[in-house]
Amino acid sequence: MKHIVFLLSLCLFTSVSLSQEKKSITINRAAIAPKIDGMLNDVAWEDAELAENFTQFKPDVGILEKDYQRTIVRVTYDDDAIYFGAYLYDNPNEIMKQFQSRDNFGINDFFEVVINPNNDSQNDTEFFVFPTNNQADAISSPNIGQDFGWNAVWESAVKIVEDGWVVEMRIPYSALRFSNKKEPVWGLQFHRQFRTDRSQYSWNPIDPSVGRTSLYHGELLGLKNIQPPVRLMLYPYASTIIRKKGDDDITDEYNIGLDLKYGITENFTLDATLIPDFSQVGFDDVVLNLGPFEQEFSEQRQFFTEGVDLFTKGNLFYSRRVGNAPIGEPNLDQEEVVIDYPDIVKTINAFKISGRTEKGLGIGVFNAITEKTFATIKDTITNLSSKQVVEPLANYNIFVIDQQFNGNSSVTLINTNVTRDGHFRDANITAALLDYANKKNTIGIDAAIKHSFLNLEEGNENGFNTEFEIGKISGNYQYSFRHQLADEDYDINDLGINFRNNYSNFNIDFSYRIFEPIGNFINFDYNFWFNYNMLYNPSKYTGKNTGGRVTFQNKNILSYGARFNYEIGKQYDYFEARTEGRYFIYENWLSSSAWVSSNYNNTFAYDVNMGFGTLFEDDRDMFNFDFSLSPRVRFNDRFTLIYKVDFNNSNGNRGYIQNIGNDIVFGQRDRTTLINSLTTNYNFNVLHALSLTFRNYWSVVDYDKQLYTLEDNGRLSTEDGYSTDDIDNPNTNYNTWNLDFGYSWQFAPGSTITALYRNSLFDLSNASRDTYFDSVNNLFEQPIDHNFSLRLVYFIDYNHVKNIFNKNNS
């Protein structure tokens, strides 16, 4: 105990700072703003101070740039924006460029500007420009990393010249959050990547072995009397959707709505979506799920991916809960059946307010309302239909306060709340979080205390969760110790996602990585782990495992690696039985995999992954094999095609089927899964692009005729004599097909027209012995769903409109 107290004291009171003299550049105000055309011939650039002498930090550290690849940056500003002009020397034949959609890096060199108006090393705004003049932007902080869901409207221009390429950028103040100061000092950094060898350089030198790159910003001096503008941006939209579901008649739907961003203060912004339209959200990668836990899907709705860094604190926000499937089940009489159960709940509106003061205090408020949703019930005797509420009017709310300190640490209080009308469940979750690193950035602590409260029809339910991790976070060798605990009533699944509760788990992790090339390797790292898992109540052992992972990348940009994991001895699975207090035992599970990824710079590249898993257990013959291959062809700078095939075969697996009376019935099954997917893009230029995505998922499960009963000791028995004749046929043939074909046109800054055609097929049967091609033939006999949508979004900046009126008045 004394050693722990000493270690915590050392972390909390260490005050040695990262010692490095920061570069600075003094900016001059432009009398006439430079024209954004990729030519540095404007008067504003003539007297601009130069940012030069870049230094490599990846893969090597401290190497000065080659003379023919040097970088020279100029900066100026006026009342409306800050401007950057960069001359990026290079051999034009070595410049890697590929037209891509926004925020997609592709096979590109890039130039990056990082701006931190608070100069706090924690809250960066990043702007990337590629040689094709494609753009990417992100906000970045220690807790979330880079969030490319954030988008701003800014200008850039690129020109390829005989000795390199030239970038000009105009970033309006409306894209930044900053305080109204007479002479502010901003954090500033420039990055440049050469895609040919993945080397990356920065203006202010970076030591990647100690701390995050944001700790190494230089400073921008000379700004005077710039006023934060009125940050009011409107995104009105109009859309139409034409559908044909199977043999049904064609239906059409027309929508208009508005999204807006408004700067409430200099540092806080309101984002709102009024009459949301998510008609062009992509298909989810649905799978046949035989496990006890729900499948987690990625968020694709822009409102829920942009500017949500504060709300993701503590992992309490799973945005797919908003507008997800209803939570209720209809109450049916014996003669009633459900003829229509909705897949989603419509979101009426949503807003979020977020920002951070100059002193590092972040505040966030999120709110969304979803409408009352009904299932349709039919009486099979009278043929009369009725409706029942399966999701009432519901309000989803998040409130978070986050105080940053020390340049690399934060403490957070967050509350999430779901309130449903009527006699449906309500939920309230509160968490206190600590993310701490000493000023030397050598020791880190992550800690959390979370409390869940559910208001249920049968009464209230309280649960709690704690997390604690401490470790060495810099240098070649890093290690950590972690403990996670949750009681049996901890539940955050109304607005978050949590697969398990009732656990007390211990973890030790050790890793080694290089920060400078060694021999032929430019990247190399490995880590090992050991986990010891228990129930919280009662305090019982459930299992332990150890494993490791190693990755390499050589100077030819060939990446490869391997991993293994071994679950040692008996494992007590308290979830597969689907009954509280019951468990299923399996023993000595070993899995391993290896992968290779070739250089994407080449015309042809590939990714290969192969793995296996097996049990070392008496009377068990189980073997799992998986393989994936993904070739990609870059025909030219505009056209790329990526194909991927995933194959998995599992024989001898045992899992839950159903309950028969008080008996829990398991079965032994063989399963084969094949996934084919295709992604391709053709970019006419930066503004016009075609895209195609396709996915066919096929999975068959075939059960042995003899079934098992789960006994109280966790073992399986055949003494009760159950077979597949005693239950509904559990064999499964699951096949889905999804295709999206789209065209997008950015006809003005921030304004787009998107046309999207999509179709889908689905087939579910018991034909588990069918071959893949037999299954595909059956799939194409099913009714096909067609969907065509057209959506127009127009960007309106209040400041731009105001300037137009002012000019007209003049």
C-alpha positions in Angstrom: 0.0 0.0 0.0 2.9 2.4 0.8 4.3 1.8 -2.6 1.0 2.7 -4.3 0.7 5.9 -2.3 4.3 6.8 -3.1 3.7 6.2 -6.9 0.5 8.3 -6.9 2.2 11.1 -5.1 5.1 11.0 -7.6 2.6 11.3 -10.5 0.6 14.1 -9.0 3.4 16.3 -7.9 6.0 15.8 -10.7 6.5 19.3 -12.2 9.4 18.8 -14.7 8.2 20.2 -18.0 9.1 19.2 -21.5 12.1 21.4 -22.1 12.3 22.8 -25.6 12.4 26.3 -27.1 9.4 26.9 -29.3 9.7 28.4 -32.7 7.6 31.4 -33.4 6.5 33.4 -36.4 5.3 37.0 -36.4 2.4 37.7 -38.7 1.7 40.9 -40.6 -1.8 42.2 -41.5 -2.6 42.2 -45.2 -3.8 45.4 -46.8 -5.2 43.4 -49.7 -6.1 39.8 -49.1 -4.2 37.3 -51.3 -6.1 35.6 -54.0 -6.5 31.9 -53.4 -5.2 30.6 -56.7 -2.1 28.6 -55.9 0.2 31.4 -57.0 2.3 33.2 -54.4 2.5 36.5 -56.4 0.3 38.6 -54.1 1.5 41.7 -52.4 0.5 40.2 -49.1 3.2 37.6 -49.3 6.1 39.9 -50.1 6.9 41.0 -46.5 5.6 37.9 -44.8 8.0 36.2 -42.3 9.0 32.7 -43.4 8.5 29.4 -41.5 11.1 27.1 -42.7 13.8 24.5 -41.7 11.4 21.6 -41.1 12.6 18.5 -39.2 11.6 14.9 -39.6 9.9 13.1 -36.8 8.6 10.0 -38.6 10.0 7.4 -39.2 13.3 9.0 -38.1 13.7 11.8 -35.6 15.7 15.1 -36.0 16.7 14.7 -39.7 16.7 18.0 -41.6 14.8 18.2 -44.9 16.6 17.6 -48.1 17.3 20.8 -50.1 15.2 19.8 -53.1 12.3 18.9 -50.7 12.4 21.9 -48.4 9.2 23.7 -47.2 8.7 27.4 -46.9 5.4 28.8 -45.4 4.1 32.3 -45.3 1.2 33.6 -43.1 -0.9 36.7 -43.2 -4.3 37.8 -42.0 -7.1 40.4 -42.3 -10.3 41.2 -40.6 -12.1 38.1 -42.0 -9.6 35.2 -42.2 -6.0 33.9 -41.8 -4.1 32.9 -44.9 -1.3 30.4 -45.5 1.0 30.2 -48.6 3.3 27.2 -48.8 6.0 26.5 -51.4 6.6 22.7 -51.2 9.7 21.9 -53.1 9.9 18.4 -54.7 10.5 16.5 -57.8 7.1 16.6 -59.6 7.6 13.0 -60.6 7.8 12.0 -57.0 4.7 13.8 -55.8 2.1 11.2 -54.8 -1.5 12.4 -55.7 -4.9 10.7 -55.9 -8.3 12.3 -56.2 -10.4 11.4 -53.2 -13.5 12.4 -51.3 -13.2 14.9 -48.4 -11.3 13.6 -45.3 -10.0 10.6 -47.3 -6.2 10.7 -47.4 -5.8 8.1 -50.2 -2.4 7.8 -51.8 -1.3 11.4 -51.3 1.4 13.7 -50.0 -0.1 16.4 -47.8 0.5 19.7 -46.2 -1.1 20.4 -42.8 -1.8 23.5 -40.8 -2.5 23.0 -37.0 -4.1 26.0 -35.2 -4.6 26.2 -31.4 -6.1 29.6 -30.6 -6.0 28.8 -26.8 -2.3 27.8 -27.1 -3.1 25.0 -24.6 -1.6 22.0 -26.4 -4.9 20.2 -26.1 -7.5 21.6 -28.5 -6.3 21.7 -32.0 -8.0 22.5 -35.3 -6.3 20.8 -38.2 -6.5 21.6 -42.0 -5.0 19.3 -44.6 -4.5 20.0 -48.3 -3.4 17.3 -50.9 -1.7 17.9 -54.3 -5.1 17.3 -55.9 -6.5 20.2 -53.8 -8.7 17.7 -51.9 -9.3 18.8 -48.4 -9.5 17.2 -44.9 -10.1 18.8 -41.6 -10.4 17.6 -38.0 -10.5 18.7 -34.4 -8.0 17.0 -32.1 -7.6 16.5 -28.4 -5.9 14.0 -26.1 -9.1 12.1 -25.3 -10.5 11.6 -28.8 -7.5 11.8 -31.0 -8.4 13.2 -34.4 -12.1 13.7 -35.1 -12.6 13.9 -38.9 -16.3 13.9 -38.4 -15.9 17.7 -37.8 -16.1 19.7 -41.0 -15.6 23.4 -41.7 -15.9 25.5 -44.9 -12.6 27.0 -46.0 -10.7 27.6 -49.3 -7.6 26.2 -50.8 -5.8 26.1 -54.1 -3.0 24.0 -55.4 -0.6 24.4 -58.4 1.9 21.8 -59.5 5.1 23.6 -60.6 8.4 22.5 -62.1 10.1 22.2 -58.7 7.3 21.1 -56.5 3.8 22.2 -55.6 2.3 25.4 -54.1 -0.6 25.6 -51.6 -2.7 28.6 -50.7 -5.3 28.4 -47.9 -7.9 30.8 -46.6 -9.4 29.8 -43.2 -12.2 32.1 -42.1 -12.4 33.0 -38.5 -15.9 31.4 -38.5 -14.1 28.0 -38.7 -12.2 28.7 -35.5 -13.1 29.3 -31.9 -11.1 32.0 -30.1 -11.4 34.7 -27.5 -11.6 38.4 -28.2 -8.1 39.6 -27.2 -6.1 42.6 -28.3 -2.9 40.7 -29.1 -3.5 36.9 -28.8 -0.8 34.3 -29.1 -1.9 31.2 -30.9 -0.4 27.7 -31.0 0.8 26.9 -34.5 2.3 23.9 -36.3 2.9 22.8 -39.9 3.3 19.2 -41.0 4.3 17.8 -44.4 4.1 14.1 -45.4 6.0 12.5 -48.3 3.9 9.5 -49.3 6.7 7.7 -51.2 8.5 6.7 -47.9 5.8 7.8 -45.4 8.2 10.4 -43.9 6.7 13.3 -42.0 8.2 16.6 -41.1 7.2 19.4 -38.8 8.1 23.1 -38.5 8.6 23.0 -34.7 10.6 19.8 -33.9 8.7 16.9 -32.4 10.0 14.1 -30.1 7.4 11.3 -30.6 8.8 9.2 -27.8 7.7 11.7 -25.2 4.2 13.0 -25.3 1.7 13.8 -28.0 2.6 15.9 -31.0 0.3 18.7 -29.8 2.8 19.4 -27.0 5.3 20.6 -29.6 3.5 23.4 -31.3 5.3 26.7 -32.1 3.6 30.0 -31.6 1.9 32.6 -33.9 2.6 36.2 -32.8 1.5 39.5 -34.2 -2.2 39.1 -34.4 -3.9 42.4 -33.4 -7.5 43.4 -32.9 -9.2 40.5 -34.7 -12.8 40.2 -33.8 -14.5 36.8 -33.5 -17.2 37.0 -36.2 -20.9 36.1 -35.9 -20.7 32.4 -36.4 -24.0 31.7 -38.0 -24.1 29.0 -40.8 -27.2 27.6 -42.3 -27.6 24.3 -44.3 -31.1 24.2 -45.8 -31.8 21.0 -47.7 -34.4 19.4 -49.9 -34.6 15.8 -50.7 -36.8 13.3 -52.5 -36.9 9.5 -52.1 -38.5 7.0 -54.5 -38.9 3.5 -53.2 -40.1 0.2 -54.5 -40.2 -2.6 -51.9 -40.5 -6.0 -53.6 -43.8 -6.3 -55.3 -45.3 -3.3 -53.6 -46.2 -0.2 -55.5 -43.7 2.6 -56.0 -43.9 5.3 -53.3 -42.3 8.7 -53.1 -41.4 11.1 -50.3 -40.3 14.7 -50.3 -38.5 16.5 -47.4 -37.2 19.9 -46.7 -35.3 20.9 -43.6 -32.5 22.9 -42.0 -29.3 22.3 -40.1 -27.6 25.3 -38.5 -24.5 26.2 -36.6 -24.6 29.3 -34.4 -21.8 30.7 -32.2 -23.6 31.5 -29.0 -20.4 33.1 -27.6 -16.8 33.3 -28.8 -16.1 29.7 -27.7 -19.5 28.0 -27.6 -21.5 26.7 -30.6 -25.0 25.5 -31.1 -25.5 22.8 -33.7 -29.1 21.9 -34.5 -30.9 19.7 -37.0 -34.5 20.7 -37.6 -36.5 18.0 -39.4 -33.6 15.6 -39.8 -33.1 13.8 -43.0 -31.0 10.6 -42.9 -32.3 9.1 -46.1 -28.8 8.7 -47.7 -27.2 6.9 -44.7 -25.3 3.8 -45.9 -26.2 0.2 -45.1 -25.1 -1.4 -41.9 -22.8 -4.4 -42.2 -25.3 -6.8 -40.6 -24.2 -10.3 -39.6 -25.9 -13.5 -38.4 -25.5 -13.0 -34.7 -25.5 -16.2 -32.6 -24.0 -14.7 -29.5 -25.6 -13.3 -26.4 -24.7 -9.7 -27.2 -26.2 -7.2 -29.6 -24.2 -6.2 -32.7 -22.6 -2.7 -32.5 -22.9 -0.5 -35.7 -20.9 2.5 -36.6 -22.5 5.9 -36.8 -23.0 7.3 -40.3 -25.3 10.3 -39.7 -23.2 13.4 -39.9 -25.0 15.3 -37.1 -24.0 12.5 -34.7 -20.4 12.2 -35.9 -19.4 15.9 -36.0 -18.3 17.8 -32.9 -19.2 15.1 -30.4 -15.8 14.9 -28.6 -17.1 16.1 -25.3 -20.1 13.7 -25.4 -18.0 10.6 -25.9 -16.3 11.1 -22.6 -16.5 7.9 -20.5 -17.9 5.9 -23.4 -21.5 6.5 -22.3 -22.8 7.8 -25.6 -23.7 5.3 -28.4 -25.4 7.6 -30.8 -27.2 4.8 -32.6 -29.6 4.6 -29.6 -31.2 7.8 -30.9 -33.6 6.7 -33.6 -32.8 3.0 -33.2 -35.4 0.2 -33.2 -38.3 0.5 -30.6 -37.7 -1.0 -27.1 -41.2 -2.2 -26.5 -43.0 -5.5 -27.4 -46.7 -5.6 -28.2 -49.1 -7.2 -25.7 -50.8 -9.9 -27.8 -53.9 -11.9 -27.2 -53.9 -15.5 -28.3 -55.6 -14.7 -31.6 -53.4 -11.6 -32.5 -50.3 -11.4 -34.6 -47.9 -8.5 -35.4 -48.1 -7.5 -39.1 -45.9 -4.5 -39.0 -43.1 -3.7 -36.5 -41.0 -0.6 -37.4 -37.3 -0.9 -37.8 -36.4 2.6 -36.6 -37.9 5.4 -34.6 -38.0 8.8 -36.3 -35.9 11.6 -34.8 -38.0 14.8 -34.6 -35.1 17.1 -33.9 -31.7 17.3 -32.1 -29.2 19.9 -31.0 -25.9 20.1 -29.2 -24.1 23.0 -27.5 -20.4 22.6 -27.0 -17.3 24.6 -26.5 -14.3 25.4 -24.2 -13.3 28.5 -22.5 -9.8 30.0 -22.7 -9.0 28.5 -19.3 -9.8 25.0 -20.5 -13.3 24.5 -19.2 -15.4 22.5 -21.6 -19.2 22.4 -21.4 -21.5 20.3 -23.6 -25.2 19.9 -23.8 -26.9 17.4 -26.2 -30.6 16.8 -26.7 -32.7 14.8 -29.1 -36.4 14.0 -29.3 -37.8 10.9 -31.0 -41.5 10.5 -31.9 -44.1 8.0 -30.6 -43.9 4.9 -32.6 -46.6 2.2 -33.2 -46.7 -1.5 -34.2 -49.6 -2.8 -36.2 -51.6 -5.7 -34.7 -54.1 -7.9 -36.5 -56.8 -10.1 -35.0 -56.8 -13.3 -37.0 -60.4 -14.0 -36.2 -62.0 -10.7 -37.0 -59.3 -9.5 -39.4 -59.4 -6.1 -37.7 -56.2 -4.2 -37.2 -55.1 -2.0 -34.3 -52.0 -0.2 -33.2 -49.9 -0.4 -30.0 -47.2 2.0 -28.8 -43.8 0.2 -28.8 -41.8 3.4 -28.3 -43.2 6.5 -26.6 -42.2 10.1 -27.2 -38.6 10.1 -25.8 -36.0 12.7 -24.8 -32.3 11.9 -24.9 -30.0 14.3 -23.0 -26.3 14.6 -22.2 -24.6 17.2 -20.0 -20.8 17.3 -19.6 -18.3 19.5 -17.8 -14.6 18.9 -18.6 -11.8 20.9 -17.1 -8.4 20.6 -18.7 -5.2 21.3 -16.8 -1.5 20.7 -16.8 -1.3 20.9 -20.6 -2.1 17.2 -20.9 -4.8 16.2 -18.3 -8.5 16.6 -17.6 -11.2 15.9 -15.1 -14.8 15.3 -16.2 -18.3 15.1 -14.9 -20.9 13.7 -17.3 -24.6 12.8 -17.1 -26.8 11.1 -19.6 -30.5 10.8 -19.3 -33.3 9.1 -21.3 -36.9 10.0 -20.4 -39.7 8.2 -22.0 -43.4 9.2 -21.8 -45.8 6.9 -19.9 -44.9 3.5 -18.3 -41.7 2.9 -20.2 -38.2 2.7 -18.7 -36.2 5.8 -17.9 -32.5 5.9 -17.4 -29.9 8.2 -15.7 -26.1 7.7 -15.8 -23.6 9.8 -14.0 -19.8 9.5 -14.2 -16.7 11.2 -12.8 -13.5 10.8 -14.9 -9.8 11.6 -14.5 -7.3 11.6 -17.4 -4.0 12.6 -15.8 -0.4 12.7 -17.0 2.5 14.3 -15.1 4.2 17.3 -16.8 7.1 15.2 -17.8 4.5 13.0 -19.6 6.1 9.8 -18.3 3.3 8.5 -16.0 -0.4 8.4 -16.8 -3.5 7.7 -14.8 -7.0 7.0 -16.1 -9.8 6.6 -13.5 -13.6 6.6 -13.6 -16.5 6.1 -11.3 -19.9 5.6 -12.9 -23.4 5.2 -11.5 -26.5 4.0 -13.4 -30.1 4.5 -12.3 -33.1 2.9 -14.0 -36.7 3.8 -13.4 -38.5 0.6 -14.3 -42.2 -0.4 -14.1 -41.3 -3.0 -11.5 -39.1 -0.6 -9.4 -35.8 1.3 -9.4 -32.4 -0.3 -10.1 -29.0 1.1 -9.2 -25.6 0.0 -10.5 -22.0 1.2 -10.5 -18.8 0.8 -12.4 -15.2 1.8 -11.6 -12.1 1.8 -13.8 -8.5 2.5 -12.8 -5.3 2.4 -14.9 -1.8 3.5 -14.2 1.3 3.1 -16.3 4.4 4.4 -18.0 3.2 6.3 -21.2 6.4 7.4 -22.9 9.7 5.9 -24.2 10.4 2.7 -26.0 9.2 0.6 -23.1 5.7 1.2 -21.8 3.6 -0.7 -19.4 0.3 -0.4 -17.4 -1.9 -2.0 -14.8 -5.7 -1.8 -15.1 -8.7 -2.8 -13.0 -12.3 -2.7 -14.1 -15.3 -3.5 -12.0 -19.1 -3.4 -12.4 -21.9 -4.8 -10.3 -24.7 -6.9 -11.6 -27.1 -4.0 -12.0 -24.8 -1.7 -13.9 -26.7 -0.8 -17.2 -26.0 2.1 -19.6 -27.7 0.7 -22.6 -30.5 3.3 -23.0 -28.0 5.8 -24.4 -24.7 3.9 -24.2 -23.6 0.4 -25.1 -22.3 -2.1 -22.6 -22.1 -5.8 -23.3 -21.4 -7.1 -19.8 -21.8 -6.3 -16.2 -21.0 -8.1 -12.9 -17.2 -8.4 -13.4 -14.0 -7.6 -11.6 -11.2 -7.8 -14.2 -7.4 -7.2 -13.8 -5.1 -6.5 -16.7 -1.3 -6.1 -17.1 0.1 -4.8 -20.4 3.7 -4.4 -21.6 4.9 -3.0 -24.9 8.0 -2.0 -26.8 8.2 0.2 -29.9 10.9 2.0 -31.9 10.8 5.7 -32.8 13.7 5.6 -35.2 14.6 3.1 -37.9 16.6 0.0 -36.9 18.1 -1.8 -39.8 15.5 -2.4 -42.5 12.6 -1.6 -40.2 11.1 1.9 -40.0 8.3 0.7 -37.6 8.4 -2.1 -35.1 6.3 -2.7 -32.0 5.1 -5.5 -29.8 3.0 -5.9 -26.8 2.0 -8.6 -24.3 -0.9 -8.8 -22.0 -2.3 -10.9 -19.2 -5.9 -10.8 -17.9 -7.4 -12.3 -14.8 -11.2 -12.1 -14.7 -13.7 -12.6 -11.9 -17.4 -12.0 -11.1 -18.1 -9.1 -8.8 -20.9 -10.8 -7.0 -20.4 -13.5 -6.0 -16.6 -13.1 -6.1 -15.8 -16.0 -8.4 -13.0 -16.7 -10.8 -14.2 -16.8 -14.5 -11.0 -17.1 -16.5 -7.6 -15.8 -17.5 -5.8 -15.3 -20.7 -2.4 -14.2 -22.0 -1.4 -13.1 -25.5 0.8 -10.9 -27.6 1.0 -8.9 -30.8 3.9 -7.8 -33.0 3.9 -5.6 -36.1 6.7 -4.6 -38.6 7.0 -2.2 -41.4 10.1 -2.2 -43.6 11.6 0.5 -45.8 9.7 -0.8 -48.8 6.5 0.0 -46.9 5.6 -3.7 -46.5 3.7 -4.2 -43.3 3.2 -7.5 -41.6 2.5 -8.9 -38.1 1.1 -11.6 -36.0 -0.9 -12.1 -32.8 -1.9 -14.9 -30.5 -4.2 -15.3 -27.5 -4.4 -18.2 -25.1 -7.3 -18.6 -22.6 -5.7 -20.8 -19.9 -7.6 -23.7 -18.4 -11.3 -23.6 -17.6 -13.3 -20.5 -18.7 -16.6 -19.9 -17.0 -18.9 -18.1 -19.5 -21.8 -16.6 -17.6 -23.4 -15.0 -20.7 -23.8 -17.8 -23.2 -26.4 -19.6 -21.1 -28.8 -16.5 -21.2 -29.9 -17.3 -17.7 -28.7 -15.3 -14.6 -26.4 -17.3 -12.4 -25.8 -20.1 -14.9 -22.5 -20.6 -16.8 -21.0 -22.7 -19.5 -17.4 -24.1 -19.2 -14.9 -24.5 -22.0 -11.2 -25.0 -21.8 -7.9 -23.9 -23.2 -8.9 -21.8 -26.2 -5.9 -20.9 -28.4 -6.2 -18.5 -31.4 -3.6 -17.0 -33.6 -3.4 -14.9 -36.8 -0.9 -13.3 -39.2 -1.3 -10.6 -41.7 0.6 -8.9 -44.6 -0.2 -5.5 -46.2 1.8 -4.3 -49.2 2.6 -0.8 -50.3 -0.5 1.1 -51.3 1.6 3.5 -53.4 1.9 0.8 -56.0 -0.6 0.3 -58.8 -1.5 -3.1 -57.4 -1.5 -3.7 -53.6 -3.0 -6.3 -51.3 -3.9 -7.2 -47.7 -3.9 -10.8 -46.5 -5.0 -12.1 -43.2 -5.0 -15.8 -42.0 -5.9 -17.2 -38.6 -7.0 -20.2 -36.7 -8.5 -21.2 -33.3 -8.8 -24.4 -31.4 -9.7 -25.9 -28.0 -7.5 -28.3 -26.0 -10.3 -30.0 -24.1 -11.2 -33.6 -23.6 -14.1 -34.9 -25.9 -14.0 -31.7 -27.9 -12.9 -31.5 -31.6 -13.2 -27.8 -32.5 -11.3 -25.9 -35.1 -11.8 -22.4 -36.5 -10.1 -21.1 -39.7 -10.4 -17.7 -41.2 -8.9 -16.1 -44.2 -9.3 -12.7 -45.9 -7.8 -11.3 -49.1 -8.2 -7.7 -50.3 -6.5 -6.8 -53.6 -6.7 -3.1 -54.7 -5.9 -1.6 -58.1 -5.1 2.1 -58.6 -5.7 2.5 -62.3 -4.8 6.1 -62.2 -5.1 9.2 -60.0 -8.9 9.2 -60.4 -10.0 5.6 -60.3 -9.4 3.0 -57.6 -11.0 -0.4 -57.1 -10.9 -2.4 -53.9 -12.2 -6.0 -53.6 -12.3 -8.0 -50.4 -13.3 -11.6 -49.6 -13.6 -12.9 -46.1 -14.0 -16.6 -45.4 -14.5 -18.2 -42.0 -15.1 -21.9 -41.2 -15.8 -23.1 -37.7 -16.4 -26.8 -36.9 -17.4 -28.2 -33.6 -18.5 -25.0 -31.9 -21.1 -25.3 -29.1 -23.6 -22.7 -28.2 -27.0 -21.9 -26.8 -30.2 -22.7 -28.8 -33.2 -22.3 -26.5 -34.9 -23.2 -23.3 -37.2 -26.3 -23.0 -39.0 -25.8 -19.8 -36.3 -25.3 -17.2 -33.7 -26.9 -19.3 -31.1 -24.8 -21.1 -30.4 -26.5 -24.5 -27.1 -26.2 -26.4 -26.1 -27.6 -29.7 -22.9 -28.4 -31.6 -22.7 -26.6 -34.9 -20.6 -26.2 -38.0 -20.6 -22.7 -39.5 -19.3 -21.3 -42.7 -19.3 -17.5 -43.6 -18.4 -15.9 -46.8 -18.4 -12.1 -47.4 -17.7 -10.5 -50.7 -17.4 -6.7 -50.9 -16.4 -4.2 -53.5 -15.6 -0.5 -53.2 -14.7 1.7 -56.1 -14.5 5.5 -56.7 -14.1 7.6 -59.8 -13.3 11.2 -59.2 -13.7 13.5 -62.3 -12.0 16.2 -60.2 -12.2 17.6 -56.7 -15.9 18.6 -57.2 -17.4 15.6 -59.0 -17.3 11.9 -58.0 -18.9 8.6 -58.6 -18.9 5.9 -55.9 -20.0 2.2 -55.8 -20.1 -0.1 -52.8 -21.3 -3.6 -52.8 -21.6 -6.3 -50.0 -22.8 -9.9 -50.1 -22.9 -11.6 -46.7 -23.6 -15.4 -46.6 -23.5 -17.5 -43.5 -24.8 -21.1 -42.9 -25.1 -22.9 -39.6 -25.7 -26.7 -39.5 -26.4 -28.4 -36.1 -25.7 -31.9 -35.1 -28.9 -33.9 -34.5 -28.0 -34.7 -30.9 -28.4 -31.7 -28.5 -27.1 -31.1 -25.0 -28.5 -29.9 -21.7 -26.5 -27.4 -19.7 -26.0 -28.8 -16.2 -25.6 -26.9 -12.9 -21.8 -27.5 -13.0 -21.4 -25.8 -16.3 -20.9 -29.0 -18.3 -23.0 -30.3 -21.2 -24.9 -33.6 -21.0 -26.9 -35.8 -23.4 -28.7 -37.7 -20.7 -32.0 -35.9 -21.3 -32.0 -37.2 -24.9 -32.9 -33.9 -26.7 -32.5 -33.8 -30.4 -33.3 -31.3 -33.2 -36.7 -33.1 -33.5 -37.7 -31.6 -30.2 -37.3 -28.0 -31.3 -37.9 -25.8 -34.3 -35.3 -26.3 -36.9 -32.2 -24.3 -35.8 -30.3 -24.7 -39.0 -29.8 -21.4 -40.8 -29.0 -20.1 -44.2 -28.6 -16.3 -44.0 -27.9 -14.3 -47.1 -27.9 -10.5 -47.7 -27.0 -8.3 -50.7 -26.6 -4.5 -50.5 -25.5 -2.1 -53.3 -25.0 1.6 -53.3 -24.2 3.7 -56.4 -23.9 7.4 -56.0 -22.9 10.7 -57.7 -21.9 13.8 -55.8 -21.3 17.3 -57.0 -20.0 20.1 -54.8 -21.4 23.0 -56.8 -20.4 25.7 -54.3 -18.3 25.8 -51.1 -20.1 23.6 -48.5 -22.9 23.0 -50.9 -23.6 19.6 -52.6 -26.0 17.6 -54.7 -26.0 13.9 -54.1 -27.9 11.3 -56.2 -27.9 7.8 -54.8 -29.4 4.5 -56.1 -29.4 1.5 -53.8 -30.9 -2.0 -53.8 -31.0 -4.8 -51.3 -32.0 -8.4 -51.0 -32.5 -10.7 -48.0 -33.1 -14.4 -47.6 -33.4 -16.5 -44.5 -34.1 -20.2 -44.5 -33.1 -23.5 -42.9 -31.3 -24.8 -46.0 -27.9 -25.1 -44.2 -26.6 -27.7 -46.6 -27.0 -25.5 -49.7 -23.8 -24.4 -51.5 -22.9 -20.7 -51.8 -24.1 -20.6 -55.4 -27.4 -22.4 -54.6 -27.9 -19.8 -51.9 -27.2 -16.9 -54.2 -29.7 -18.3 -56.7 -32.3 -18.5 -54.0 -31.4 -15.0 -52.9 -32.2 -13.6 -56.4 -35.6 -15.2 -56.3 -36.6 -12.9 -53.4 -38.3 -9.6 -53.8 -35.7 -6.8 -54.4 -36.0 -3.4 -52.7 -35.1 -0.4 -54.9 -34.4 3.1 -53.6 -33.5 6.3 -55.4 -32.8 9.5 -53.5 -31.7 13.0 -54.5 -30.6 15.5 -51.9 -29.5 19.1 -52.2 -27.7 20.9 -49.4 -26.9 24.6 -49.7 -24.4 26.4 -47.4 -25.2 29.9 -46.3 -22.6 31.9 -44.2 -24.1 34.9 -42.5 -20.8 36.8 -42.8 -20.7 36.2 -46.5 -24.3 37.4 -47.0 -23.6 40.5 -44.8 -20.6 41.4 -46.9 -22.5 41.1 -50.1 -25.2 43.5 -48.7 -22.5 45.9 -47.4 -20.9 46.0 -50.9 -24.2 46.6 -52.6 -25.0 49.4 -50.2 -21.6 51.0 -50.8 
